Amino acid sequence: MTVRSRVFDETLLAVEGISLSFGGVKALTDISFDIRKGEIRAIIGPNGAGKSSMLNCINGFYHPQQGAITYKGVRRSQMRPHEAAEQGIARTFQNIALFKGMSTLDNIMTGRNLRMKTGLFWQALHFGPAQREEIEHRRAVERIIDFLEIQHIRKVPVGRLPYGLQKRVELGRALAAQPELLLLDEPMAGMNIEEKQDMCRFVLDVNDEFGTTICLIEHDMGVVMDISDRVVVLDYGKKIGDGVPDEIKRNQAVIDAYLGVSH
């Protein structure tokens, strides 16, 4: 892979002065950055830097005590998870959150729930509008299954799948919601080299072919520098760097935070 060099002008989401505390512990302090439409934006930092807390603020799992988030031109101090999902924000989690007893197909189908419009009456009858709607949703899910190259496991309970394939299924479930902004929390954690290469390819393809804006947390610096358009760096809940990969590589504060020494 080569470092990407692309220019994006339209801001999709802006984080403005976000501070988050749990009791006396400050998880985030006055964090500001933006995510531009169509880019791959990485959030990096050592363990405990506040990366997952930042994603949780963006999609409404956490409500910051200070600051605001502007999404698609609307500024709000907090957003609830269902509002974020309805407005086109989907995410995966650091710890896989799938229904282990359900098949790959059924897990990805759950990602279509917000797009199901028929009422409970028709769904209970499984007739008329509900039946037509389910057929259309299944077509969308089958397209995702083909895209992620997981046709061979479509009927397999996900609890039986190896870790790398479970992460791919979780990506598929997020894609089923047709998000404008996709938040990926360590999508390659725990993977071997081959699995990482596959996931990198799918992340790039989601961005290129679907036009999905992506914000990801990742510890593998090789991956981050290869696939990201811009990188924001956190350390102990504070922002210490923000820029394109080449700028981040030369940032002394980032070097010190990761290596613990001055160079």
C-alpha positions in Angstrom: 0.0 0.0 0.0 1.0 3.6 -0.5 0.1 6.6 1.6 -3.1 8.2 0.2 -3.1 11.9 -0.7 -6.6 13.2 -1.2 -8.3 16.5 -0.6 -11.7 16.9 1.2 -13.5 20.2 1.7 -16.9 19.5 3.1 -17.1 18.9 6.9 -19.5 16.1 7.9 -18.9 16.2 11.6 -17.1 18.6 13.9 -16.1 18.0 17.5 -15.9 21.3 19.4 -14.2 21.5 22.9 -15.4 18.1 24.1 -14.6 17.4 27.8 -15.8 14.2 29.5 -15.3 13.1 33.1 -16.3 10.1 35.2 -16.3 11.2 38.7 -12.9 12.8 39.3 -11.3 11.1 36.3 -11.0 13.2 33.1 -11.4 11.0 30.1 -11.3 13.8 27.5 -10.2 17.4 27.9 -11.2 20.1 25.4 -11.0 18.0 22.3 -11.7 19.5 18.9 -11.3 18.1 15.4 -13.4 17.5 12.3 -14.3 14.6 10.0 -14.7 15.6 6.3 -17.1 13.9 4.0 -15.6 11.0 2.1 -12.4 10.7 4.1 -10.9 8.0 6.3 -10.1 9.7 9.6 -8.0 7.8 12.2 -8.0 8.4 15.9 -4.8 7.0 17.5 -3.1 7.1 20.9 -1.7 4.8 23.6 -4.0 2.7 25.8 -6.2 4.8 28.0 -5.9 7.9 25.7 -9.6 8.3 25.4 -10.1 7.0 21.9 -13.2 4.8 22.5 -14.6 7.5 24.8 -14.5 9.9 21.9 -16.4 7.5 19.6 -18.9 7.0 22.4 -19.5 10.7 22.5 -19.9 10.9 18.7 -22.6 8.3 18.6 -24.3 9.2 21.9 -23.3 6.5 24.3 -21.6 9.1 26.4 -22.8 12.7 27.0 -19.9 15.1 27.5 -20.1 17.7 30.2 -18.7 20.4 27.9 -18.5 21.1 24.2 -20.7 20.2 21.3 -20.8 18.1 18.2 -22.0 19.4 14.8 -23.2 16.7 12.5 -24.5 17.6 9.0 -24.8 21.2 10.0 -26.7 20.7 13.2 -25.0 21.6 16.5 -25.9 19.7 19.6 -24.4 19.3 23.1 -25.4 15.6 23.1 -26.9 13.0 20.8 -28.7 9.8 21.8 -27.6 6.5 20.2 -31.0 6.0 18.4 -30.8 9.5 17.0 -27.2 8.9 15.7 -28.3 5.6 14.0 -31.4 7.3 12.4 -29.2 10.1 11.1 -26.7 7.8 9.4 -24.0 7.0 12.0 -23.1 3.3 12.5 -20.3 1.7 14.4 -18.5 -1.5 15.4 -17.1 -2.2 18.8 -13.8 -3.1 20.3 -15.3 -6.2 21.8 -17.4 -8.1 19.2 -21.1 -7.5 19.9 -22.9 -10.1 17.7 -25.7 -12.5 18.4 -23.6 -15.7 18.7 -26.5 -18.1 18.2 -27.7 -16.5 15.1 -26.4 -17.0 11.5 -24.3 -14.6 9.6 -27.3 -13.7 7.5 -29.5 -13.0 10.4 -26.9 -11.0 12.2 -26.4 -8.7 9.2 -30.2 -8.5 8.8 -30.5 -6.9 12.3 -28.6 -3.9 10.8 -31.6 -3.2 8.6 -34.0 -2.8 11.5 -34.1 1.0 11.3 -35.0 0.8 7.6 -38.0 -1.4 8.2 -41.1 0.7 7.8 -44.0 -1.7 8.0 -45.9 -2.0 11.3 -46.0 -4.8 13.7 -49.4 -6.0 12.4 -48.1 -6.7 8.9 -44.8 -8.1 10.3 -46.8 -10.5 12.4 -48.8 -11.7 9.4 -45.6 -11.8 7.2 -47.8 -10.9 4.3 -48.3 -8.0 1.8 -46.1 -5.0 2.5 -44.0 -6.7 5.2 -43.2 -9.6 2.9 -42.2 -7.3 0.1 -40.1 -5.2 2.5 -38.3 -8.3 3.9 -37.4 -9.5 0.4 -35.9 -6.1 -0.4 -33.9 -6.1 2.8 -32.7 -9.6 2.2 -31.4 -8.5 -1.2 -29.5 -5.7 0.4 -28.0 -8.1 2.9 -27.0 -10.6 0.2 -25.2 -7.8 -1.6 -23.2 -7.0 1.5 -22.4 -10.7 2.0 -21.1 -10.9 -1.6 -19.1 -7.7 -1.1 -17.4 -9.0 2.1 -16.8 -12.4 0.4 -18.6 -14.4 3.2 -21.1 -16.4 1.1 -19.7 -19.6 2.5 -20.7 -18.7 6.1 -24.0 -17.0 5.4 -26.0 -19.8 7.3 -23.3 -20.5 10.0 -24.0 -19.4 13.6 -21.4 -16.6 14.2 -20.4 -18.2 17.5 -18.7 -21.0 15.5 -16.7 -18.6 13.3 -13.1 -17.7 13.8 -12.4 -14.2 15.2 -11.4 -12.6 11.9 -14.6 -13.7 10.2 -16.7 -12.5 13.2 -15.1 -9.0 12.8 -16.1 -9.1 9.1 -19.7 -10.0 10.0 -19.8 -7.1 12.5 -18.6 -4.8 9.7 -21.4 -6.2 7.5 -24.0 -5.5 10.1 -22.9 -1.9 10.4 -22.9 -1.6 6.6 -26.5 -2.9 6.4 -27.7 0.3 8.0 -26.3 2.2 5.0 -24.4 4.7 7.1 -23.0 8.1 6.0 -20.5 7.9 8.8 -19.0 4.6 9.9 -17.2 4.4 13.3 -14.8 1.5 13.6 -13.4 0.7 17.0 -10.2 -1.3 16.5 -11.5 -3.3 13.5 -8.2 -5.2 13.2 -7.4 -5.9 16.9 -6.4 -9.5 17.5 -6.1 -10.3 13.8 -3.1 -12.1 12.1 -1.4 -10.4 9.2 -3.6 -12.0 6.5 -6.8 -11.1 8.3 -5.5 -7.5 8.7 -4.8 -7.3 5.0 -8.3 -8.4 4.2 -9.9 -6.0 6.6 -7.8 -3.1 5.2 -9.0 -4.0 1.8 -12.6 -4.0 2.8 -12.3 -0.7 4.7 -10.8 0.9 1.6 -13.4 -0.6 -0.6 -16.3 0.6 1.6 -14.8 4.1 1.4 -14.2 4.0 -2.3 -17.2 2.1 -3.6 -19.9 3.1 -1.2 -18.5 6.6 -0.6 -18.9 6.0 3.2 -17.0 8.4 5.5 -15.0 6.4 8.0 -13.6 7.2 11.4 -11.5 4.4 12.9 -9.4 3.7 16.0 -6.5 1.5 15.3 -3.2 0.6 17.1 -1.3 -0.8 14.1 0.6 2.3 12.9 1.5 0.7 9.6 -2.3 0.3 8.8 -3.1 3.8 10.0 -0.4 5.5 7.9 -1.4 3.4 4.8 -5.1 3.8 4.7 -5.9 7.1 6.5 -6.3 10.5 4.9 -5.9 12.4 8.3 -5.0 11.3 11.8 -5.8 12.9 15.2 -3.7 11.8 18.1 -4.9 11.6 21.8 -2.8 11.1 24.9 -4.3 11.0 28.4 -7.5 12.5 27.1 -5.8 15.5 25.3 -5.2 16.1 21.7 -1.4 16.2 20.9 -1.5 15.9 17.1 -3.7 16.4 14.1 -2.8 16.2 10.4 -2.0 14.0 7.4 0.1 10.8 8.1 3.4 12.4 7.1 2.9 15.2 9.5 2.0 12.8 12.3 5.1 10.8 11.7 7.3 13.9 12.3 5.3 15.2 15.3 7.7 15.0 18.3 4.8 15.0 20.8 3.4 11.9 19.1 6.8 10.2 18.9 7.3 10.8 22.7 3.8 9.6 23.5 4.3 6.3 21.7 7.9 5.6 22.5 8.1 7.3 25.8 11.4 8.9 25.0 12.6 12.0 23.1 14.3 11.6 19.7 
